[in-house]
Amino acid sequence: ADDLVLRARVAAAYRFPALLSLYENMVYVDDYYRDGNDELARERSFTWLIDTTKTFRTGVKTRLSLFHTAISNFNRLTVTSETGPGGLPIYRWYDGFDAWAHGLVVGFSGGSRFTWDFSYTAVDNRDEAWDTPMSYLPKHTLRLALGYNAGRFSTLLRCEYVADRTSPDISRTSIIEMDNYFTVDAAAVITLKDEIRLSLSATNIFDEAVQIQDNGTTLNLPGRSLGAVLSFSF
């Protein structure tokens, strides 16, 4: 029979400042100095989520999720009018900023021997004080996974598209862009005997250049990689 599930969730959270944000003292970073602020107050966030899934008699499952998060008293590194050694600017941590993010997730999946899973995510976010994007969150993300399972042999093909991402630079005077990317991964598992299994994998098959942001640091992810694992159990 068809099955419909509806869930709703509301959450409030607090985030206390990191010790470095509170107590670091004139740390040189590239072409500026970063200074702590021991008067930083905690951040507050409020989130609501509505999630619905429906499973049809055919086995096809659909999902729709809507979410919104509001952040108040956001802690952020902000340029000051002060200068440090060499005349370089000083950036200090301050609180009192507001920001929000909202979006939706749409998904479809199904199959038994041949499986498929498709999802689309749309996200928007804003720093209200500067009317700029808050971070490098992509506005659009598409994911597709195709699988095949034949007992002793199974395989999976995954594709992901991430749209362009933008964020203001640390001085909030210009916008930095991070290019979109499209990656394809593949994996296969062959059970030679009940106790012997061979796993093969290929990541980023087309050797796409991929950049991500991690805690304010731009990282270049590894390119194409191949792997094989032979495992025994006894």
Disulfide bonds with the S-S distance in Angstrom:
none
